[in-house]
Amino acid sequence: MYKIRNRYLFMLDIIACFFAYAALISIIFPISQVAYYIKFAWAYIGLSAVIYISVFVLFNIYYTDWIYAGVKEYIRLACAC
């Protein structure tokens, strides 16, 4: 099986975090006001991405080989979320 390196998963998490918050803003606010609100939300999006990635690094989520993961690793993932 093809093994994806952890640094790629790290980058994908950062990108997914930005897209998730951008999608959230576009769903909550009317289409005519999305550009206005997203302009002010970049600081919040960046801060939340840093916190999200920091928590995952703290719980060693990126260092786990998920093919051989057991109950202990899944509990650690649930605690990080």
Backbone bond lengths (Angstrom), bond angles and torsions (degrees), N, CA, C in turn:
res aa  C-N    CA-C-N  psi(-1)  N-CA   C-N-CA  omega(-1)  CA-C   N-CA-C  phi
1 M - - - 1.458 - - 1.532 108.80 -
2 Y 1.298 115.78 141.66 1.455 121.85 -179.77 1.520 109.80 -69.43
3 K 1.320 115.57 129.30 1.462 120.21 -178.76 1.527 109.93 -99.02
4 I 1.301 116.62 123.52 1.461 122.06 177.09 1.522 107.59 -87.74
5 R 1.297 116.23 130.20 1.453 119.94 -179.34 1.522 110.85 -70.61
6 N 1.316 115.40 150.74 1.461 121.07 -176.35 1.518 112.53 -64.13
7 R 1.321 118.04 -30.93 1.471 118.81 -179.38 1.526 110.74 -67.33
8 Y 1.335 117.25 -30.38 1.461 119.83 176.74 1.523 110.47 -71.46
9 L 1.320 117.09 -38.84 1.461 120.27 175.68 1.525 110.73 -64.03
10 F 1.329 116.13 -37.30 1.462 122.20 177.15 1.526 110.14 -60.20
11 M 1.326 116.49 -47.80 1.465 120.74 -179.87 1.531 111.14 -67.67
12 L 1.327 117.05 -38.55 1.459 119.70 177.20 1.517 111.92 -63.82
13 D 1.331 117.67 -35.65 1.460 120.61 176.77 1.522 111.78 -65.60
14 I 1.316 116.81 -40.56 1.468 119.99 178.17 1.533 110.30 -63.69
15 I 1.316 116.74 -46.18 1.467 121.07 -179.99 1.525 110.51 -64.03
16 A 1.336 116.69 -42.93 1.469 120.43 179.76 1.520 111.25 -63.93
17 C 1.323 117.32 -36.14 1.459 120.80 178.54 1.525 110.71 -64.25
18 F 1.323 117.38 -44.32 1.462 120.72 178.47 1.524 111.72 -63.63
19 F 1.342 116.65 -44.54 1.458 119.63 -179.96 1.526 111.99 -67.27
20 A 1.310 117.85 -35.21 1.462 120.60 -179.94 1.528 110.79 -64.58
21 Y 1.330 117.32 -44.08 1.458 119.54 179.79 1.524 111.66 -71.84
22 A 1.319 117.62 -34.57 1.458 119.79 176.01 1.530 110.32 -65.66
23 A 1.326 117.27 -40.01 1.463 120.77 177.41 1.525 110.80 -66.11
24 L 1.327 116.35 -38.91 1.461 120.30 178.27 1.524 111.30 -61.22
25 I 1.321 116.30 -44.11 1.468 120.33 179.14 1.523 110.45 -64.50
26 S 1.335 116.71 -40.03 1.461 118.75 -178.94 1.524 112.32 -71.16
27 I 1.339 117.78 -23.21 1.460 120.42 177.25 1.533 110.98 -81.68
28 I 1.318 116.55 -40.15 1.461 120.62 -175.21 1.523 112.76 -71.84
29 F 1.324 116.53 -45.17 1.460 120.72 -174.12 1.521 111.02 -97.08
30 P 1.324 117.44 153.17 1.469 121.09 177.57 1.529 110.68 -61.57
31 I 1.310 116.01 151.87 1.463 121.96 -176.99 1.523 111.75 -56.04
32 S 1.305 117.67 -35.72 1.461 120.57 -177.67 1.530 112.35 -68.74
33 Q 1.332 118.49 -20.03 1.460 121.21 -176.99 1.528 114.05 -110.19
34 V 1.323 118.45 2.11 1.468 121.20 -177.10 1.522 111.14 -61.79
35 A 1.313 117.58 -45.00 1.467 120.71 -178.87 1.530 111.10 -61.16
36 Y 1.316 117.17 -36.33 1.460 120.90 179.27 1.528 111.14 -67.04
37 Y 1.316 117.05 -46.41 1.462 120.26 -176.03 1.528 113.02 -75.85
38 I 1.320 117.54 -33.08 1.467 119.06 -179.11 1.523 110.70 -70.09
39 K 1.323 116.02 -25.99 1.463 120.37 177.77 1.527 110.43 -63.91
40 F 1.310 117.37 -36.94 1.458 121.29 -179.32 1.530 113.20 -89.38
41 A 1.309 117.31 -12.86 1.463 120.91 -175.64 1.521 113.50 -89.86
42 W 1.323 120.03 -5.86 1.465 121.22 -176.83 1.520 112.23 -60.53
43 A 1.319 118.14 -38.93 1.467 120.28 179.00 1.523 110.77 -64.29
44 Y 1.315 116.95 -42.99 1.461 120.78 178.20 1.525 111.36 -65.47
45 I 1.319 116.99 -42.14 1.456 120.99 179.55 1.524 110.14 -62.78
46 G 1.320 117.26 -44.15 1.467 120.59 178.56 1.516 112.27 -64.08
47 L 1.320 116.50 -43.18 1.464 120.14 179.56 1.524 111.47 -64.60
48 S 1.313 117.00 -42.95 1.463 119.41 179.79 1.526 111.43 -67.62
49 A 1.324 118.28 -33.59 1.466 120.83 176.09 1.524 110.77 -65.45
50 V 1.329 117.12 -41.38 1.461 120.98 178.24 1.527 110.76 -64.14
51 I 1.319 117.56 -42.69 1.469 121.02 178.99 1.526 110.35 -65.45
52 Y 1.310 117.29 -44.05 1.457 122.76 -179.72 1.529 110.85 -59.45
53 I 1.313 116.74 -49.42 1.466 121.43 -179.07 1.526 110.52 -67.31
54 S 1.332 117.63 -38.35 1.467 120.82 179.06 1.526 112.00 -62.72
55 V 1.318 116.81 -40.92 1.468 120.28 178.47 1.529 110.21 -65.71
56 F 1.318 117.38 -40.97 1.461 119.69 178.49 1.522 111.74 -65.88
57 V 1.321 117.82 -36.62 1.467 120.58 176.38 1.526 109.61 -69.07
58 L 1.321 117.93 -40.57 1.458 122.37 179.11 1.530 111.79 -59.49
59 F 1.323 117.12 -38.85 1.457 121.45 179.84 1.532 112.84 -91.01
60 N 1.332 118.26 11.34 1.470 124.51 177.14 1.529 112.92 57.10
61 I 1.300 117.43 38.13 1.454 121.26 -179.94 1.528 110.86 -69.95
62 Y 1.321 117.55 -35.81 1.459 120.62 -177.68 1.517 113.07 -79.07
63 Y 1.312 118.93 -11.60 1.456 121.81 -177.72 1.526 112.46 -101.92
64 T 1.303 117.93 3.00 1.455 122.04 -179.52 1.518 109.62 -89.85
65 D 1.313 116.71 133.44 1.454 121.56 174.33 1.522 106.95 -85.39
66 W 1.333 117.22 101.01 1.452 121.92 -167.85 1.525 113.76 -71.54
67 I 1.318 118.20 -13.67 1.457 120.03 176.23 1.525 109.81 -68.43
68 Y 1.337 115.86 -36.40 1.458 121.28 -177.90 1.525 112.49 -106.04
69 A 1.308 117.51 22.10 1.459 121.27 -176.66 1.530 110.60 -71.64
70 G 1.320 113.43 146.39 1.456 119.66 177.55 1.512 110.53 -117.99
71 V 1.297 115.48 -164.59 1.457 121.59 -178.04 1.525 110.92 -62.34
72 K 1.314 117.19 -38.27 1.471 121.77 -179.00 1.530 111.20 -59.18
73 E 1.311 117.15 -43.21 1.471 120.37 179.95 1.524 112.04 -69.59
74 Y 1.307 116.50 -36.47 1.470 119.16 178.69 1.515 112.06 -69.60
75 I 1.327 116.67 -33.63 1.477 120.30 174.98 1.529 109.64 -66.43
76 R 1.344 116.29 -41.05 1.461 120.08 178.45 1.535 110.31 -63.41
77 L 1.319 117.73 -38.60 1.465 121.21 177.44 1.524 110.78 -65.66
78 A 1.311 117.55 -41.56 1.464 120.89 178.91 1.526 110.93 -64.75
79 C 1.318 117.86 -37.46 1.469 121.04 177.48 1.528 111.09 -67.53
80 A 1.311 117.29 -35.40 1.463 120.37 -179.39 1.527 110.93 -69.80
81 C 1.312 116.62 -33.58 1.477 119.52 -179.47 1.495 109.41 -77.19
